[in-house]
Each structure stands twice: as C-alpha cells, then as structure tokens.
Amino acid sequence: KREKREERREREERREREEREEKRRRRERSASFDRMRRFIGEVVSTRMQKTAVVLVERFRKNARLDKWVKYRKKFKVHDEREQCDMGDQVRIRISRPFSKTKSWVLEEILKKSPAVLYEKRMRELAAKGAAAAAAAANEAAK
C-alpha cells in the first residue's frame, strides 16, 4: 500500500511539474507573439472616420540574394479619438477585427508631424490676430 501511495504521489507531482512547465511555455509564447504583433509606422492617410492608414517599413535578410531588403506594408488602424494626423509616427498593435480589413489599433503617438504642429500654431496665431483686430475695431467704433 505504501509503495502504491508513493507511486501515485510521484505521478501527481510529475503531472503538476509538467503543467507548470506548459503554462510557462504558453506564457512565453504569448509574450513573444504580443511583441511580434506591434509595429512602428508613419500615418499616410486619415480620410476615413476613426481609421488611419499606417505605412510600416521592415528590413529582412533575403537568404537567396544574401542582402537586406526593405518591405513596406500598409495597415488600416482603428483610431477611436481621431487624434493622429498625416505624417505622425505611431505604434500600432493587433486586436480583434473591427472590419474586413481593419484589425489593428492605435497604441500611442510617438512623434507628431512638424507640418501639423506648424499648421496648428499658425491657426492659433490667426485666431489671436483676428480677436485683437476685432477688439481694436470695437474700440475705434466707440
């Protein structure tokens, strides 16, 4: 009886060890999958509602040619708050499908486009100038 109990205990311990190992392997695989499914790219279009098109460039070694080749691909990205503009550098990650072609989501904006920042600044200055001109006209009218 004692031998059977010991054998049973050993089997259970082995099974638990194997389950722990399998969980660890699964966790590592999902972590690497998550890392692989994140890209950094440039926004090339924001014409659709809550959607941006992001161009991702990657370099891979071509074994036959024995040189590094640039691969470019466009991804449709879900931008819930419509916060990115053309030319921004963004990080995207994979998610559930939002539509037939859109299964990526905007994670963060890494760098705003200088042209967009300049445009916003000029609009602000124009609005301040118009407000100052209107105030001056009101004072002159009095």
N, CA, C and O of each residue as an XYZ file, in Angstrom:
568
protein
N       0.830     -1.196      0.000
C       0.000      0.000      0.000
C       0.868      1.250      0.000
O       0.602      2.199     -0.738
N       1.881      1.248      0.809
C       2.752      2.404      0.910
C       3.420      2.691     -0.440
O       3.534      3.849     -0.842
N       3.859      1.641     -1.139
C       4.510      1.807     -2.437
C       3.546      2.405     -3.451
O       3.931      3.266     -4.242
N       2.306      1.958     -3.434
C       1.300      2.479     -4.358
C       1.046      3.961     -4.091
O       0.932      4.762     -5.019
N       0.959      4.316     -2.789
C       0.758      5.724     -2.432
C       1.916      6.587     -2.930
O       1.714      7.678     -3.463
N       3.118      6.078     -2.744
C       4.303      6.823     -3.178
C       4.323      6.983     -4.700
O       4.662      8.049     -5.215
N       3.959      5.923     -5.406
C       3.901      5.989     -6.864
C       2.864      7.012     -7.320
O       3.121      7.813     -8.218
N       1.697      6.974     -6.694
C       0.627      7.907     -7.018
C       1.078      9.349     -6.764
O       0.852     10.236     -7.587
N       1.715      9.564     -5.621
C       2.210     10.890     -5.274
C       3.245     11.369     -6.296
O       3.218     12.523     -6.724
N       4.147     10.480     -6.678
C       5.166     10.828     -7.675
C       4.533     11.189     -9.020
O       4.945     12.152     -9.666
N       3.519     10.404     -9.442
C       2.819     10.708    -10.691
C       2.151     12.080    -10.630
O       2.232     12.865    -11.575
N       1.491     12.356     -9.507
C       0.820     13.653     -9.341
C       1.829     14.800     -9.369
O       1.587     15.828    -10.001
N       2.942     14.625     -8.694
C       3.985     15.659     -8.691
C       4.540     15.881    -10.097
O       4.751     17.017    -10.523
N       4.774     14.768    -10.817
C       5.271     14.882    -12.184
C       4.266     15.620    -13.068
O       4.644     16.478    -13.866
N       2.983     15.279    -12.921
C       1.925     15.927    -13.696
C       1.870     17.422    -13.384
O       1.756     18.244    -14.293
N       1.950     17.772    -12.099
C       1.935     19.184    -11.703
C       3.139     19.925    -12.289
O       3.009     21.046    -12.782
N       4.316     19.284    -12.230
C       5.520     19.885    -12.791
C       5.352     20.135    -14.299
O       5.701     21.202    -14.803
N       4.817     19.139    -15.002
C       4.599     19.274    -16.438
C       3.593     20.379    -16.748
O       3.772     21.138    -17.701
N       2.528     20.469    -15.935
C       1.534     21.531    -16.138
C       2.152     22.915    -15.929
O       1.901     23.840    -16.701
N       2.971     23.046    -14.865
C       3.643     24.330    -14.617
C       4.554     24.704    -15.782
O       4.593     25.855    -16.216
N       5.282     23.707    -16.277
C       6.191     23.936    -17.404
C       5.415     24.351    -18.661
O       5.823     25.258    -19.386
N       4.314     23.683    -18.899
C       3.473     24.006    -20.058
C       2.911     25.420    -19.939
O       2.888     26.163    -20.920
N       2.462     25.791    -18.751
C       1.957     27.154    -18.533
C       3.042     28.181    -18.797
O       2.792     29.207    -19.429
N       4.257     27.904    -18.312
C       5.371     28.816    -18.518
C       5.681     28.969    -20.011
O       5.896     30.077    -20.501
N       5.700     27.833    -20.726
C       5.951     27.875    -22.170
C       4.875     28.670    -22.898
O       5.175     29.471    -23.783
N       3.608     28.439    -22.514
C       2.495     29.162    -23.129
C       2.615     30.667    -22.896
O       2.379     31.471    -23.797
N       2.988     31.032    -21.660
C       3.136     32.442    -21.305
C       4.246     33.091    -22.139
O       4.093     34.207    -22.634
N       5.362     32.375    -22.285
C       6.471     32.894    -23.083
C       6.075     33.049    -24.546
O       6.426     34.034    -25.195
N       5.343     32.070    -25.054
C       4.901     32.152    -26.447
C       3.981     33.334    -26.659
O       4.122     34.055    -27.647
N       3.036     33.551    -25.747
C       2.094     34.660    -25.900
C       2.816     35.989    -25.771
O       2.461     36.951    -26.451
N       3.834     36.061    -24.901
C       4.597     37.303    -24.753
C       5.353     37.610    -26.042
O       5.374     38.757    -26.487
N       5.970     36.599    -26.643
C       6.702     36.845    -27.876
C       5.727     37.168    -29.000
O       6.039     37.991    -29.861
N       4.560     36.542    -29.013
C       3.543     36.838    -30.016
C       3.103     38.287    -29.880
O       2.964     39.000    -30.874
N       2.885     38.718    -28.640
C       2.454     40.092    -28.391
C       3.523     41.075    -28.853
O       3.208     42.127    -29.409
N       4.782     40.730    -28.622
C       5.868     41.593    -29.043
C       5.940     41.647    -30.577
O       6.193     42.700    -31.162
N       5.719     40.512    -31.200
C       5.796     40.467    -32.653
C       4.658     41.243    -33.302
O       4.812     41.728    -34.423
N       3.558     41.370    -32.649
C       2.391     41.995    -33.239
C       2.296     43.483    -32.903
O       1.198     44.022    -32.760
N       3.422     44.131    -32.778
C       3.460     45.578    -32.574
C       4.413     46.161    -33.586
O       5.521     45.659    -33.774
N       3.980     47.226    -34.240
C       4.818     47.857    -35.244
C       4.857     49.356    -35.028
O       3.969     49.938    -34.405
N       5.903     49.966    -35.556
C       6.013     51.419    -35.572
C       5.984     51.839    -37.032
O       6.713     51.296    -37.862
N       5.126     52.821    -37.340
C       4.997     53.254    -38.723
C       4.580     54.701    -38.819
O       4.441     55.396    -37.813
N       4.382     55.147    -40.051
C       4.014     56.533    -40.320
C       2.595     56.580    -40.877
O       2.231     55.779    -41.738
N       1.798     57.526    -40.378
C       0.420     57.687    -40.840
C       0.460     58.313    -42.227
O       1.049     59.377    -42.416
N      -0.171     57.646    -43.207
C      -0.192     58.169    -44.569
C      -1.571     58.659    -44.993
O      -1.699     59.347    -46.006
N      -2.607     58.310    -44.224
C      -3.947     58.782    -44.565
C      -4.845     58.769    -43.331
O      -4.789     57.849    -42.515
N      -5.676     59.807    -43.209
C      -6.670     59.863    -42.121
C      -8.023     60.284    -42.688
O      -8.802     60.938    -41.996
N      -8.306     59.928    -43.911
C      -9.534     60.384    -44.568
C     -10.788     59.661    -44.085
O     -11.891     60.194    -44.198
N     -10.628     58.467    -43.553
C     -11.794     57.716    -43.080
C     -12.097     58.064    -41.634
O     -11.216     58.508    -40.898
N     -13.347     57.863    -41.226
C     -13.727     58.156    -39.851
C     -13.176     57.081    -38.931
O     -13.352     55.889    -39.184
N     -12.506     57.503    -37.860
C     -11.941     56.617    -36.841
C     -10.981     55.573    -37.404
O     -10.774     54.521    -36.798
N     -10.394     55.867    -38.564
C      -9.455     54.944    -39.187
C      -8.283     55.720    -39.760
O      -8.461     56.777    -40.365
N      -7.101     55.196    -39.569
C      -5.896     55.767    -40.168
C      -5.177     54.659    -40.914
O      -5.247     53.491    -40.532
N      -4.485     55.035    -41.981
C      -3.679     54.074    -42.715
C      -2.226     54.321    -42.328
O      -1.718     55.434    -42.467
N      -1.560     53.272    -41.841
C      -0.194     53.390    -41.349
C       0.736     52.558    -42.233
O       0.484     51.380    -42.485
N       1.814     53.191    -42.698
C       2.808     52.513    -43.515
C       3.938     52.029    -42.613
O       4.576     52.825    -41.924
N       4.178     50.728    -42.622
C       5.228     50.124    -41.791
C       6.334     49.621    -42.711
O       6.077     48.882    -43.661
N       7.564     50.028    -42.420
C       8.716     49.558    -43.182
C       9.525     48.600    -42.312
O       9.823     48.897    -41.155
N       9.875     47.451    -42.883
C      10.679     46.475    -42.149
C      11.813     46.005    -43.036
O      11.686     45.976    -44.260
N      12.926     45.635    -42.413
C      14.058     45.089    -43.139
C      14.196     43.621    -42.773
O      14.163     43.247    -41.601
N      14.354     42.787    -43.817
C      14.580     41.368    -43.581
C      15.710     40.895    -44.477
O      15.916     41.409    -45.576
N      16.423     39.921    -43.991
C      17.542     39.360    -44.756
C      16.980     38.371    -45.770
O      16.276     37.429    -45.406
N      17.289     38.589    -47.020
C      16.885     37.670    -48.066
C      18.005     36.645    -48.251
O      19.119     36.998    -48.638
N      17.704     35.390    -47.977
C      18.724     34.340    -47.989
C      19.270     34.104    -49.398
O      20.471     33.891    -49.570
N      18.408     34.139    -50.389
C      18.846     33.844    -51.757
C      19.746     34.963    -52.306
O      20.777     34.700    -52.924
N      19.332     36.214    -52.066
C      20.125     37.355    -52.550
C      21.258     37.713    -51.608
O      22.184     38.428    -51.989
N      21.189     37.222    -50.385
C      22.177     37.492    -49.346
C      22.336     38.997    -49.101
O      23.449     39.515    -48.999
N      21.189     39.683    -49.011
C      21.230     41.096    -48.656
C      19.937     41.490    -47.940
O      18.943     40.763    -47.972
N      19.974     42.655    -47.295
C      18.823     43.141    -46.546
C      17.869     43.836    -47.511
O      18.272     44.680    -48.312
N      16.587     43.458    -47.414
C      15.569     44.003    -48.302
C      14.525     44.738    -47.469
O      14.138     44.279    -46.394
N      14.071     45.886    -47.978
C      13.060     46.680    -47.284
C      11.672     46.212    -47.728
O      11.375     46.154    -48.921
N      10.837     45.882    -46.754
C       9.459     45.504    -47.028
C       8.555     46.594    -46.488
O       8.744     47.052    -45.361
N       7.576     47.016    -47.272
C       6.650     48.053    -46.837
C       5.235     47.489    -46.905
O       4.872     46.797    -47.856
N       4.448     47.793    -45.885
C       3.065     47.328    -45.873
C       2.192     48.371    -45.205
O       2.604     49.024    -44.246
N       0.981     48.521    -45.723
C       0.033     49.469    -45.141
C      -0.975     48.704    -44.290
O      -1.488     47.661    -44.696
N      -1.246     49.238    -43.111
C      -2.232     48.652    -42.208
C      -3.320     49.679    -41.941
O      -3.036     50.860    -41.742
N      -4.567     49.222    -41.938
C      -5.660     50.093    -41.510
C      -5.766     49.969    -40.000
O      -5.845     48.863    -39.465
N      -5.768     51.114    -39.310
C      -5.676     51.156    -37.859
C      -6.885     51.870    -37.291
O      -7.301     52.905    -37.811
N      -7.454     51.321    -36.224
C      -8.589     51.950    -35.549
C      -8.075     53.067    -34.640
O      -7.267     52.829    -33.743
N      -8.557     54.293    -34.886
C      -8.164     55.472    -34.110
C      -9.439     56.045    -33.500
O     -10.084     56.908    -34.096
N      -9.796     55.569    -32.323
C     -11.078     55.900    -31.695
C     -11.297     57.403    -31.542
O     -12.376     57.906    -31.853
N     -10.276     58.128    -31.063
C     -10.432     59.564    -30.798
C      -9.981     60.445    -31.955
O      -9.963     61.670    -31.832
N      -9.621     59.838    -33.063
C      -9.153     60.563    -34.250
C      -8.078     61.579    -33.876
O      -8.174     62.756    -34.223
N      -7.054     61.110    -33.163
C      -6.028     62.003    -32.643
C      -4.781     62.070    -33.506
O      -3.967     62.974    -33.316
N      -4.597     61.156    -34.444
C      -3.380     61.202    -35.248
C      -3.640     61.938    -36.560
O      -4.758     61.959    -37.074
N      -2.572     62.541    -37.085
C      -2.626     63.275    -38.348
C      -1.615     62.677    -39.308
O      -0.774     61.867    -38.917
N      -1.703     63.083    -40.570
C      -0.765     62.574    -41.563
C       0.668     62.952    -41.189
O       0.936     64.082    -40.784
N       1.578     61.998    -41.330
C       2.979     62.254    -41.049
C       3.404     61.891    -39.639
O       4.600     61.873    -39.351
N       2.447     61.595    -38.738
C       2.790     61.229    -37.364
C       3.449     59.854    -37.336
O       3.133     58.980    -38.143
N       4.359     59.684    -36.405
C       4.962     58.371    -36.186
C       4.200     57.722    -35.035
O       4.107     58.299    -33.951
N       3.652     56.520    -35.260
C       2.775     55.876    -34.275
C       3.185     54.434    -34.029
O       3.879     53.821    -34.840
N       2.738     53.898    -32.884
C       2.908     52.479    -32.583
C       1.520     51.849    -32.669
O       0.554     52.372    -32.113
N       1.433     50.724    -33.370
C       0.158     50.022    -33.510
C       0.307     48.614    -32.969
O       1.408     48.067    -32.906
N      -0.822     48.034    -32.578
C      -0.804     46.648    -32.099
C      -2.018     45.925    -32.655
O      -3.015     46.544    -33.026
N      -1.917     44.616    -32.704
C      -3.002     43.812    -33.245
C      -4.136     43.730    -32.226
O      -3.904     43.815    -31.020
N      -5.358     43.564    -32.716
C      -6.521     43.439    -31.828
C      -7.589     42.621    -32.551
O      -7.345     42.012    -33.593
N      -8.746     42.632    -31.973
C      -9.853     41.917    -32.629
C     -10.187     42.635    -33.938
O      -9.920     43.831    -34.052
N     -10.759     41.950    -34.922
C     -11.105     42.613    -36.184
C     -12.232     43.628    -35.991
O     -13.259     43.321    -35.387
N     -12.030     44.833    -36.509
C     -13.065     45.864    -36.484
C     -13.881     45.817    -37.759
O     -15.053     46.195    -37.765
N     -13.271     45.355    -38.839
C     -13.956     45.214    -40.118
C     -13.197     44.174    -40.941
O     -12.323     43.477    -40.426
N     -13.543     44.079    -42.225
C     -12.893     43.089    -43.079
C     -11.387     43.323    -43.187
O     -10.610     42.369    -43.229
N     -10.975     44.587    -43.231
C      -9.558     44.902    -43.448
C      -8.888     45.564    -42.258
O      -7.681     45.801    -42.296
N      -9.631     45.869    -41.203
C      -9.063     46.620    -40.079
C      -9.041     45.773    -38.816
O     -10.080     45.509    -38.211
N      -7.826     45.348    -38.423
C      -7.701     44.560    -37.186
C      -6.506     45.035    -36.366
O      -5.893     44.255    -35.637
N      -6.183     46.315    -36.490
C      -5.096     46.928    -35.733
C      -5.649     48.128    -34.995
O      -6.621     48.745    -35.429
N      -5.020     48.456    -33.869
C      -5.486     49.596    -33.080
C      -4.290     50.498    -32.765
O      -3.171     50.022    -32.575
N      -4.545     51.801    -32.715
C      -3.507     52.773    -32.402
C      -3.158     52.660    -30.926
O      -4.031     52.809    -30.070
N      -1.897     52.398    -30.620
C      -1.465     52.265    -29.233
C      -1.000     53.610    -28.679
O      -1.420     54.020    -27.597
N      -0.129     54.296    -29.427
C       0.309     55.622    -28.993
C       0.944     56.380    -30.142
O       1.427     55.791    -31.110
N       0.934     57.705    -30.016
C       1.597     58.558    -30.987
C       2.990     58.847    -30.445
O       3.142     59.440    -29.377
N       3.999     58.422    -31.190
C       5.375     58.589    -30.732
C       5.918     59.979    -31.061
O       6.636     60.577    -30.260
N       5.569     60.490    -32.252
C       6.103     61.780    -32.676
C       5.100     62.448    -33.607
O       4.682     61.863    -34.606
N       4.721     63.671    -33.276
C       3.792     64.420    -34.121
C       4.535     64.959    -35.338
O       5.737     65.221    -35.282
N       3.807     65.119    -36.427
C       4.388     65.647    -37.646
C       4.675     67.144    -37.488
O       3.800     67.880    -37.033
N       5.872     67.615    -37.850
C       6.185     69.042    -37.720
C       5.254     69.925    -38.545
O       4.927     71.034    -38.122
N       4.824     69.455    -39.708
C       3.932     70.239    -40.558
C       2.599     70.481    -39.860
O       2.050     71.580    -39.934
N       2.080     69.463    -39.187
C       0.801     69.591    -38.487
C       0.945     70.548    -37.299
O       0.068     71.373    -37.047
N       2.053     70.428    -36.579
C       2.277     71.340    -35.452
C       2.373     72.787    -35.935
O       1.828     73.688    -35.298
N       3.060     73.015    -37.053
C       3.197     74.356    -37.613
C       1.824     74.900    -38.019
O       1.498     76.056    -37.751
N       1.033     74.052    -38.664
C      -0.302     74.448    -39.103
C      -1.174     74.866    -37.924
O      -1.854     75.890    -37.983
N      -1.152     74.069    -36.846
C      -1.946     74.385    -35.651
C      -1.505     75.713    -35.052
O      -2.337     76.530    -34.659
N      -0.194     75.926    -34.984
C       0.352     77.166    -34.421
C      -0.090     78.369    -35.253
O      -0.448     79.404    -34.693
N      -0.070     78.249    -36.565
C      -0.488     79.347    -37.445
C      -1.979     79.639    -37.267
O      -2.384     80.802    -37.274
N      -2.795     78.599    -37.109
C      -4.239     78.807    -36.870
C      -4.469     79.549    -35.567
O      -5.299     80.456    -35.500
N      -3.721     79.157    -34.511
C      -3.849     79.829    -33.211
C      -3.472     81.299    -33.322
O      -4.177     82.159    -32.793
N      -2.362     81.600    -34.007
C      -1.926     82.978    -34.178
C      -2.937     83.784    -34.991
O      -3.196     84.950    -34.692
N      -3.501     83.160    -36.015
C      -4.508     83.837    -36.834
C      -5.750     84.147    -36.001
O      -6.336     85.222    -36.133
N      -6.150     83.209    -35.148
C      -7.327     83.426    -34.295
C      -7.059     84.557    -33.299
O      -7.932     85.391    -33.059
N      -5.851     84.589    -32.717
C      -5.493     85.669    -31.786
C      -5.468     87.009    -32.505
O      -5.945     88.015    -31.980
N      -4.908     87.016    -33.712
C      -4.836     88.243    -34.507
C      -6.213     88.750    -34.867
O      -6.465     89.954    -34.817
N      -7.119     87.840    -35.233
C      -8.489     88.222    -35.589
C      -9.210     88.764    -34.363
O      -9.964     89.733    -34.465
N      -8.987     88.151    -33.209
C      -9.622     88.615    -31.975
C      -9.097     90.005    -31.604
O      -9.868     90.871    -31.189
N      -7.795     90.217    -31.753
C      -7.207     91.525    -31.440
C      -7.710     92.583    -32.405
O      -7.990     93.708    -31.991
N      -7.831     92.247    -33.686
C      -8.333     93.194    -34.685
C      -9.789     93.548    -34.400
O     -10.185     94.704    -34.550
N     -10.585     92.566    -33.992
C     -11.997     92.813    -33.677
C     -12.098     93.723    -32.437
O     -12.939     94.621    -32.391
N     -11.252     93.488    -31.454
C     -11.257     94.324    -30.242
C     -10.863     95.763    -30.599
O     -11.459     96.713    -30.092
N      -9.875     95.922    -31.458
C      -9.436     97.256    -31.881
C     -10.539     97.961    -32.662
O     -10.747     99.163    -32.495
N     -11.247     97.220    -33.515
C     -12.345     97.806    -34.280
C     -13.472     98.244    -33.375
O     -14.085     99.286    -33.609
N     -13.762     97.453    -32.325
C     -14.821     97.818    -31.380
C     -14.440     99.094    -30.627
O     -15.294     99.954    -30.410
N     -13.188     99.230    -30.230
C     -12.735    100.433    -29.509
C     -12.772    101.651    -30.424
O     -13.115    102.752    -29.993
N     -12.417    101.444    -31.692
C     -12.429    102.557    -32.650
C     -13.863    103.010    -32.932
O     -14.109    104.193    -33.162
N     -14.804    102.070    -32.912
C     -16.210    102.380    -33.165
C     -16.819    103.188    -32.030
O     -17.763    103.946    -32.254
N     -16.304    103.045    -30.827
C     -16.829    103.775    -29.674
C     -16.390    105.175    -29.738
O     -16.725    105.967    -28.857
